[in-house]
């Protein structure tokens, strides 16, 4: 099981309310640029978000999975919990797409570390 917290007004939250199955890619330290694309305001297309970045569709979720990160999981939402200006999504991991031994991209206090 895993839990993610998503801003209620975000496009990602809108997508997660429409689809029960999805994927999460844990990005590697070297993938900072792609993290910035996903953090941008608005509703960019997947082609813009993943342009030039190796990716594939997960066999269980059909969701786009970024390759070359630390890990990728395919998930199915089990519970949605409104929490202030966020929504908590509790999900079951349906499968692990990959795990690679490398440093993760971590953001703390508005900075990457």
WOVEN-V609123 format. One record per pair of residues at least 4 apart in sequence whose C-alpha atoms are under 6 Angstrom apart, sorted by the first residue. I is the first residue (numbers start at 0). GAP is how many residues later the second one is. Records with the same first field share a line. If there is no record, write none. Layout:
# WOVEN-V609123
I: GAP + GAP
This chain:
# WOVEN-V609123
0: 90 + 91 + 92
1: 88 + 89
2: 86 + 87
3: 84 + 85
4: 82 + 83
5: 80 + 81
6: 79
7: 5 + 77 + 78 + 79
19: 56 + 57
20: 40 + 54 + 55
21: 39 + 41 + 52 + 53
22: 40 + 50 + 51 + 52
23: 48 + 49
24: 46 + 47
25: 43 + 44 + 45
26: 4 + 42 + 43 + 77 + 78
27: 41 + 42 + 75 + 76 + 77
28: 74 + 75 + 76
36: 12
45: 4
46: 4
53: 13
54: 10 + 11 + 12
55: 8 + 9
56: 5 + 6 + 7 + 8
57: 4 + 5
69: 29 + 30
70: 27 + 28
71: 25 + 26
72: 22 + 23 + 24
73: 19 + 20 + 21
74: 16 + 17 + 18 + 19
75: 15 + 16
76: 13 + 14
77: 12 + 13
78: 10 + 11
79: 8 + 9
80: 6 + 7
81: 5
82: 4
105: 6 + 7
106: 4 + 5 + 6
